Amino acid sequence: MYLLEKNVIEIWSKGRRISKDELHSIASRLIEKFDELYTVYRDLRERGFVVRRGLKFGCDYLVYRFGPGIDHAPYGVEVLDLGEKFDPIAIVRMGRLLHSVRKKLILALVDTSNHNKINYVLFTWWKP
């Protein structure tokens, strides 16, 4: 979707070009929380980060400064709708897993009622 928006690629199916709106419709049907996930993905890319799936580490995205093979991802990002209920134990699980591989957890809170405004919350371990 991002590359299509940037006019880097065209998508064709059965001899006809797929529009951005059509791709969005398909993705929204197939991917839960597509709008929130894509909003955060696009924002992180626009900020110059390299973004990859974070499934292996229990989060939505891994975020690199330079890219896989060049550096390690310093952050794992979980995308949430600001109005969504979320189990705090899930945050602890994600944080512990990411901490064990030297990554920090970021929650990306998407406010769908306010033009998809994103608030980022960074979690770090604290020892008294």
PyMOL commands that place a pseudoatom at each C-alpha (Angstrom):
pseudoatom trace, name=CA, resn=MET, resi=1, chain=A, elem=C, hetatm=0, pos=[0.000, 0.000, 0.000]
pseudoatom trace, name=CA, resn=TYR, resi=2, chain=A, elem=C, hetatm=0, pos=[2.804, 2.389, 0.953]
pseudoatom trace, name=CA, resn=LEU, resi=3, chain=A, elem=C, hetatm=0, pos=[4.714, 1.789, -2.282]
pseudoatom trace, name=CA, resn=LEU, resi=4, chain=A, elem=C, hetatm=0, pos=[1.501, 2.168, -4.279]
pseudoatom trace, name=CA, resn=GLU, resi=5, chain=A, elem=C, hetatm=0, pos=[0.784, 5.490, -2.543]
pseudoatom trace, name=CA, resn=LYS, resi=6, chain=A, elem=C, hetatm=0, pos=[4.302, 6.660, -3.369]
pseudoatom trace, name=CA, resn=ASN, resi=7, chain=A, elem=C, hetatm=0, pos=[3.862, 5.635, -7.039]
pseudoatom trace, name=CA, resn=VAL, resi=8, chain=A, elem=C, hetatm=0, pos=[6.811, 3.265, -6.796]
pseudoatom trace, name=CA, resn=ILE, resi=9, chain=A, elem=C, hetatm=0, pos=[4.815, 0.234, -7.932]
pseudoatom trace, name=CA, resn=GLU, resi=10, chain=A, elem=C, hetatm=0, pos=[1.648, -0.667, -9.782]
pseudoatom trace, name=CA, resn=ILE, resi=11, chain=A, elem=C, hetatm=0, pos=[-0.497, -3.640, -8.828]
pseudoatom trace, name=CA, resn=TRP, resi=12, chain=A, elem=C, hetatm=0, pos=[-2.196, -5.654, -11.541]
pseudoatom trace, name=CA, resn=SER, resi=13, chain=A, elem=C, hetatm=0, pos=[-4.656, -8.512, -11.285]
pseudoatom trace, name=CA, resn=LYS, resi=14, chain=A, elem=C, hetatm=0, pos=[-6.187, -10.415, -14.188]
pseudoatom trace, name=CA, resn=GLY, resi=15, chain=A, elem=C, hetatm=0, pos=[-4.959, -7.854, -16.689]
pseudoatom trace, name=CA, resn=ARG, resi=16, chain=A, elem=C, hetatm=0, pos=[-6.241, -4.762, -14.911]
pseudoatom trace, name=CA, resn=ARG, resi=17, chain=A, elem=C, hetatm=0, pos=[-4.602, -2.242, -12.659]
pseudoatom trace, name=CA, resn=ILE, resi=18, chain=A, elem=C, hetatm=0, pos=[-5.678, -2.223, -8.983]
pseudoatom trace, name=CA, resn=SER, resi=19, chain=A, elem=C, hetatm=0, pos=[-6.313, 1.231, -7.528]
pseudoatom trace, name=CA, resn=LYS, resi=20, chain=A, elem=C, hetatm=0, pos=[-5.251, 2.393, -4.090]
pseudoatom trace, name=CA, resn=ASP, resi=21, chain=A, elem=C, hetatm=0, pos=[-8.886, 2.437, -2.950]
pseudoatom trace, name=CA, resn=GLU, resi=22, chain=A, elem=C, hetatm=0, pos=[-9.474, -1.092, -4.212]
pseudoatom trace, name=CA, resn=LEU, resi=23, chain=A, elem=C, hetatm=0, pos=[-6.337, -2.363, -2.488]
pseudoatom trace, name=CA, resn=HIS, resi=24, chain=A, elem=C, hetatm=0, pos=[-7.429, -0.615, 0.718]
pseudoatom trace, name=CA, resn=SER, resi=25, chain=A, elem=C, hetatm=0, pos=[-10.826, -2.301, 0.505]
pseudoatom trace, name=CA, resn=ILE, resi=26, chain=A, elem=C, hetatm=0, pos=[-9.269, -5.735, 0.028]
pseudoatom trace, name=CA, resn=ALA, resi=27, chain=A, elem=C, hetatm=0, pos=[-6.729, -5.225, 2.836]
pseudoatom trace, name=CA, resn=SER, resi=28, chain=A, elem=C, hetatm=0, pos=[-9.393, -3.918, 5.237]
pseudoatom trace, name=CA, resn=ARG, resi=29, chain=A, elem=C, hetatm=0, pos=[-11.452, -7.047, 4.642]
pseudoatom trace, name=CA, resn=LEU, resi=30, chain=A, elem=C, hetatm=0, pos=[-8.531, -9.433, 5.118]
pseudoatom trace, name=CA, resn=ILE, resi=31, chain=A, elem=C, hetatm=0, pos=[-6.447, -7.786, 7.859]
pseudoatom trace, name=CA, resn=GLU, resi=32, chain=A, elem=C, hetatm=0, pos=[-7.891, -6.985, 11.273]
pseudoatom trace, name=CA, resn=LYS, resi=33, chain=A, elem=C, hetatm=0, pos=[-7.125, -3.384, 12.334]
pseudoatom trace, name=CA, resn=PHE, resi=34, chain=A, elem=C, hetatm=0, pos=[-5.674, -2.647, 8.878]
pseudoatom trace, name=CA, resn=ASP, resi=35, chain=A, elem=C, hetatm=0, pos=[-6.305, 1.099, 9.076]
pseudoatom trace, name=CA, resn=GLU, resi=36, chain=A, elem=C, hetatm=0, pos=[-4.578, 1.479, 12.436]
pseudoatom trace, name=CA, resn=LEU, resi=37, chain=A, elem=C, hetatm=0, pos=[-1.672, -0.773, 11.420]
pseudoatom trace, name=CA, resn=TYR, resi=38, chain=A, elem=C, hetatm=0, pos=[-1.164, 1.041, 8.142]
pseudoatom trace, name=CA, resn=THR, resi=39, chain=A, elem=C, hetatm=0, pos=[-1.446, 4.487, 9.748]
pseudoatom trace, name=CA, resn=VAL, resi=40, chain=A, elem=C, hetatm=0, pos=[1.419, 3.626, 12.099]
pseudoatom trace, name=CA, resn=TYR, resi=41, chain=A, elem=C, hetatm=0, pos=[3.451, 1.897, 9.372]
pseudoatom trace, name=CA, resn=ARG, resi=42, chain=A, elem=C, hetatm=0, pos=[3.187, 4.947, 7.100]
pseudoatom trace, name=CA, resn=ASP, resi=43, chain=A, elem=C, hetatm=0, pos=[4.059, 7.336, 9.944]
pseudoatom trace, name=CA, resn=LEU, resi=44, chain=A, elem=C, hetatm=0, pos=[7.163, 5.357, 10.910]
pseudoatom trace, name=CA, resn=ARG, resi=45, chain=A, elem=C, hetatm=0, pos=[8.305, 5.111, 7.281]
pseudoatom trace, name=CA, resn=GLU, resi=46, chain=A, elem=C, hetatm=0, pos=[7.785, 8.864, 6.823]
pseudoatom trace, name=CA, resn=ARG, resi=47, chain=A, elem=C, hetatm=0, pos=[10.012, 9.409, 9.866]
pseudoatom trace, name=CA, resn=GLY, resi=48, chain=A, elem=C, hetatm=0, pos=[12.778, 7.477, 8.095]
pseudoatom trace, name=CA, resn=PHE, resi=49, chain=A, elem=C, hetatm=0, pos=[12.553, 4.151, 9.937]
pseudoatom trace, name=CA, resn=VAL, resi=50, chain=A, elem=C, hetatm=0, pos=[12.671, 0.714, 8.350]
pseudoatom trace, name=CA, resn=VAL, resi=51, chain=A, elem=C, hetatm=0, pos=[9.600, -1.230, 9.480]
pseudoatom trace, name=CA, resn=ARG, resi=52, chain=A, elem=C, hetatm=0, pos=[9.218, -5.027, 9.488]
pseudoatom trace, name=CA, resn=ARG, resi=53, chain=A, elem=C, hetatm=0, pos=[6.684, -7.463, 10.981]
pseudoatom trace, name=CA, resn=GLY, resi=54, chain=A, elem=C, hetatm=0, pos=[7.273, -8.144, 14.671]
pseudoatom trace, name=CA, resn=LEU, resi=55, chain=A, elem=C, hetatm=0, pos=[5.320, -11.399, 14.989]
pseudoatom trace, name=CA, resn=LYS, resi=56, chain=A, elem=C, hetatm=0, pos=[8.427, -13.334, 16.001]
pseudoatom trace, name=CA, resn=PHE, resi=57, chain=A, elem=C, hetatm=0, pos=[8.813, -10.992, 18.981]
pseudoatom trace, name=CA, resn=GLY, resi=58, chain=A, elem=C, hetatm=0, pos=[5.141, -10.808, 19.989]
pseudoatom trace, name=CA, resn=CYS, resi=59, chain=A, elem=C, hetatm=0, pos=[4.397, -7.333, 18.605]
pseudoatom trace, name=CA, resn=ASP, resi=60, chain=A, elem=C, hetatm=0, pos=[3.085, -5.796, 15.400]
pseudoatom trace, name=CA, resn=TYR, resi=61, chain=A, elem=C, hetatm=0, pos=[6.296, -4.230, 14.080]
pseudoatom trace, name=CA, resn=LEU, resi=62, chain=A, elem=C, hetatm=0, pos=[10.036, -4.139, 14.569]
pseudoatom trace, name=CA, resn=VAL, resi=63, chain=A, elem=C, hetatm=0, pos=[11.529, -0.734, 13.842]
pseudoatom trace, name=CA, resn=TYR, resi=64, chain=A, elem=C, hetatm=0, pos=[15.089, -0.301, 12.596]
pseudoatom trace, name=CA, resn=ARG, resi=65, chain=A, elem=C, hetatm=0, pos=[17.148, 2.830, 12.151]
pseudoatom trace, name=CA, resn=PHE, resi=66, chain=A, elem=C, hetatm=0, pos=[18.970, 1.411, 9.106]
pseudoatom trace, name=CA, resn=GLY, resi=67, chain=A, elem=C, hetatm=0, pos=[17.522, -2.046, 8.358]
pseudoatom trace, name=CA, resn=PRO, resi=68, chain=A, elem=C, hetatm=0, pos=[17.899, -5.778, 8.984]
pseudoatom trace, name=CA, resn=GLY, resi=69, chain=A, elem=C, hetatm=0, pos=[21.442, -6.977, 8.412]
pseudoatom trace, name=CA, resn=ILE, resi=70, chain=A, elem=C, hetatm=0, pos=[22.793, -3.479, 9.029]
pseudoatom trace, name=CA, resn=ASP, resi=71, chain=A, elem=C, hetatm=0, pos=[21.626, -2.981, 12.603]
pseudoatom trace, name=CA, resn=HIS, resi=72, chain=A, elem=C, hetatm=0, pos=[19.333, -4.626, 15.121]
pseudoatom trace, name=CA, resn=ALA, resi=73, chain=A, elem=C, hetatm=0, pos=[15.849, -3.263, 15.688]
pseudoatom trace, name=CA, resn=PRO, resi=74, chain=A, elem=C, hetatm=0, pos=[15.932, -1.179, 18.871]
pseudoatom trace, name=CA, resn=TYR, resi=75, chain=A, elem=C, hetatm=0, pos=[12.117, -1.098, 19.138]
pseudoatom trace, name=CA, resn=GLY, resi=76, chain=A, elem=C, hetatm=0, pos=[9.115, -3.371, 18.998]
pseudoatom trace, name=CA, resn=VAL, resi=77, chain=A, elem=C, hetatm=0, pos=[5.825, -1.561, 18.298]
pseudoatom trace, name=CA, resn=GLU, resi=78, chain=A, elem=C, hetatm=0, pos=[2.321, -2.670, 19.243]
pseudoatom trace, name=CA, resn=VAL, resi=79, chain=A, elem=C, hetatm=0, pos=[-0.517, -0.814, 17.503]
pseudoatom trace, name=CA, resn=LEU, resi=80, chain=A, elem=C, hetatm=0, pos=[-3.713, -0.112, 19.446]
pseudoatom trace, name=CA, resn=ASP, resi=81, chain=A, elem=C, hetatm=0, pos=[-6.850, 1.888, 18.818]
pseudoatom trace, name=CA, resn=LEU, resi=82, chain=A, elem=C, hetatm=0, pos=[-6.923, 4.544, 21.547]
pseudoatom trace, name=CA, resn=GLY, resi=83, chain=A, elem=C, hetatm=0, pos=[-10.449, 3.466, 22.527]
pseudoatom trace, name=CA, resn=GLU, resi=84, chain=A, elem=C, hetatm=0, pos=[-9.591, -0.250, 22.577]
pseudoatom trace, name=CA, resn=LYS, resi=85, chain=A, elem=C, hetatm=0, pos=[-9.556, -2.201, 25.829]
pseudoatom trace, name=CA, resn=PHE, resi=86, chain=A, elem=C, hetatm=0, pos=[-6.225, -3.900, 26.317]
pseudoatom trace, name=CA, resn=ASP, resi=87, chain=A, elem=C, hetatm=0, pos=[-5.081, -6.387, 28.937]
pseudoatom trace, name=CA, resn=PRO, resi=88, chain=A, elem=C, hetatm=0, pos=[-2.145, -4.908, 30.908]
pseudoatom trace, name=CA, resn=ILE, resi=89, chain=A, elem=C, hetatm=0, pos=[-0.703, -8.418, 31.287]
pseudoatom trace, name=CA, resn=ALA, resi=90, chain=A, elem=C, hetatm=0, pos=[-0.230, -8.484, 27.493]
pseudoatom trace, name=CA, resn=ILE, resi=91, chain=A, elem=C, hetatm=0, pos=[1.894, -5.336, 27.782]
pseudoatom trace, name=CA, resn=VAL, resi=92, chain=A, elem=C, hetatm=0, pos=[4.014, -6.991, 30.475]
pseudoatom trace, name=CA, resn=ARG, resi=93, chain=A, elem=C, hetatm=0, pos=[4.454, -10.099, 28.293]
pseudoatom trace, name=CA, resn=MET, resi=94, chain=A, elem=C, hetatm=0, pos=[5.484, -8.049, 25.270]
pseudoatom trace, name=CA, resn=GLY, resi=95, chain=A, elem=C, hetatm=0, pos=[7.800, -5.918, 27.361]
pseudoatom trace, name=CA, resn=ARG, resi=96, chain=A, elem=C, hetatm=0, pos=[9.509, -8.918, 28.932]
pseudoatom trace, name=CA, resn=LEU, resi=97, chain=A, elem=C, hetatm=0, pos=[9.981, -10.686, 25.600]
pseudoatom trace, name=CA, resn=LEU, resi=98, chain=A, elem=C, hetatm=0, pos=[11.321, -7.571, 23.902]
pseudoatom trace, name=CA, resn=HIS, resi=99, chain=A, elem=C, hetatm=0, pos=[13.572, -6.761, 26.866]
pseudoatom trace, name=CA, resn=SER, resi=100, chain=A, elem=C, hetatm=0, pos=[15.057, -10.266, 26.691]
pseudoatom trace, name=CA, resn=VAL, resi=101, chain=A, elem=C, hetatm=0, pos=[16.232, -9.488, 23.144]
pseudoatom trace, name=CA, resn=ARG, resi=102, chain=A, elem=C, hetatm=0, pos=[17.350, -5.929, 23.991]
pseudoatom trace, name=CA, resn=LYS, resi=103, chain=A, elem=C, hetatm=0, pos=[14.484, -4.064, 22.421]
pseudoatom trace, name=CA, resn=LYS, resi=104, chain=A, elem=C, hetatm=0, pos=[12.210, -1.415, 23.893]
pseudoatom trace, name=CA, resn=LEU, resi=105, chain=A, elem=C, hetatm=0, pos=[8.432, -1.626, 23.670]
pseudoatom trace, name=CA, resn=ILE, resi=106, chain=A, elem=C, hetatm=0, pos=[6.498, 1.203, 22.058]
pseudoatom trace, name=CA, resn=LEU, resi=107, chain=A, elem=C, hetatm=0, pos=[2.715, 1.370, 22.118]
pseudoatom trace, name=CA, resn=ALA, resi=108, chain=A, elem=C, hetatm=0, pos=[1.328, 3.257, 19.133]
pseudoatom trace, name=CA, resn=LEU, resi=109, chain=A, elem=C, hetatm=0, pos=[-2.077, 4.553, 20.205]
pseudoatom trace, name=CA, resn=VAL, resi=110, chain=A, elem=C, hetatm=0, pos=[-4.139, 5.534, 17.163]
pseudoatom trace, name=CA, resn=ASP, resi=111, chain=A, elem=C, hetatm=0, pos=[-7.001, 7.952, 17.803]
pseudoatom trace, name=CA, resn=THR, resi=112, chain=A, elem=C, hetatm=0, pos=[-9.439, 7.003, 15.038]
pseudoatom trace, name=CA, resn=SER, resi=113, chain=A, elem=C, hetatm=0, pos=[-11.854, 9.702, 16.201]
pseudoatom trace, name=CA, resn=ASN, resi=114, chain=A, elem=C, hetatm=0, pos=[-9.215, 12.412, 15.649]
pseudoatom trace, name=CA, resn=HIS, resi=115, chain=A, elem=C, hetatm=0, pos=[-7.967, 11.924, 12.065]
pseudoatom trace, name=CA, resn=ASN, resi=116, chain=A, elem=C, hetatm=0, pos=[-5.871, 8.887, 13.081]
pseudoatom trace, name=CA, resn=LYS, resi=117, chain=A, elem=C, hetatm=0, pos=[-3.589, 10.951, 15.318]
pseudoatom trace, name=CA, resn=ILE, resi=118, chain=A, elem=C, hetatm=0, pos=[-0.877, 8.727, 16.822]
pseudoatom trace, name=CA, resn=ASN, resi=119, chain=A, elem=C, hetatm=0, pos=[0.503, 8.941, 20.345]
pseudoatom trace, name=CA, resn=TYR, resi=120, chain=A, elem=C, hetatm=0, pos=[3.629, 6.876, 20.974]
pseudoatom trace, name=CA, resn=VAL, resi=121, chain=A, elem=C, hetatm=0, pos=[4.366, 5.556, 24.465]
pseudoatom trace, name=CA, resn=LEU, resi=122, chain=A, elem=C, hetatm=0, pos=[7.851, 4.155, 25.100]
pseudoatom trace, name=CA, resn=PHE, resi=123, chain=A, elem=C, hetatm=0, pos=[8.312, 1.602, 27.872]
pseudoatom trace, name=CA, resn=THR, resi=124, chain=A, elem=C, hetatm=0, pos=[11.680, 0.996, 29.461]
pseudoatom trace, name=CA, resn=TRP, resi=125, chain=A, elem=C, hetatm=0, pos=[12.695, -1.171, 32.395]
pseudoatom trace, name=CA, resn=TRP, resi=126, chain=A, elem=C, hetatm=0, pos=[13.243, 0.702, 35.610]
pseudoatom trace, name=CA, resn=LYS, resi=127, chain=A, elem=C, hetatm=0, pos=[15.084, -0.566, 38.668]
pseudoatom trace, name=CA, resn=PRO, resi=128, chain=A, elem=C, hetatm=0, pos=[14.632, 1.325, 41.927]
for i in range(1, 128): cmd.bond("trace and resi %d" % i, "trace and resi %d" % (i + 1))
show_as sticks, trace
zoom trace
